[in-house]
Amino acid sequence: MQKTHCPDCHQQLDEGPIVYRCANCCRAVYAADLDNEFHPVAA
């Protein structure tokens, strides 16, 4: 089983498989968006 991580805080997500939730930052992420999240590196 693949573990998924929050695009914002990089903690492991729980629940799923449609909507994942981050217990650390309380963000909800749709499974379809996990591979599409892009956050540029701060310069």
ZAMARGU-4260 file (C-alpha; in steps of 0.2 Angstrom, whole numbers, plus 5000, padded with zeros to 4 digits):
<rodrens>
0) 5000/5000/5000 | 5007/5017/4995 | 5008/5030/5009 | 5002/5047/5004 | 5009/5064/5011
5) 5001/5081/5013 | 5007/5093/4999 | 5009/5107/5012 | 5017/5100/5028 | 5022/5083/5021
10) 5015/5073/5035 | 5006/5057/5031 | 4988/5058/5026 | 4974/5047/5033 | 4957/5041/5028
15) 4955/5040/5009 | 4953/5033/4996 | 4943/5048/4989 | 4947/5062/5001 | 4963/5061/5012
20) 4965/5072/5027 | 4980/5079/5036 | 4979/5078/5055 | 4993/5090/5056 | 4987/5105/5046
25) 4969/5100/5044 | 4969/5100/5025 | 4958/5089/5014 | 4965/5083/4998 | 4956/5074/4984
30) 4965/5058/4978 | 4965/5065/4960 | 4974/5080/4965 | 4989/5071/4975 | 4999/5069/4959
35) 4995/5087/4952 | 4999/5097/4968 | 5014/5109/4964 | 5022/5120/4977 | 5037/5130/4971
40) 5052/5130/4982 | 5055/5146/4991 | 5070/5156/4985
</rodrens>
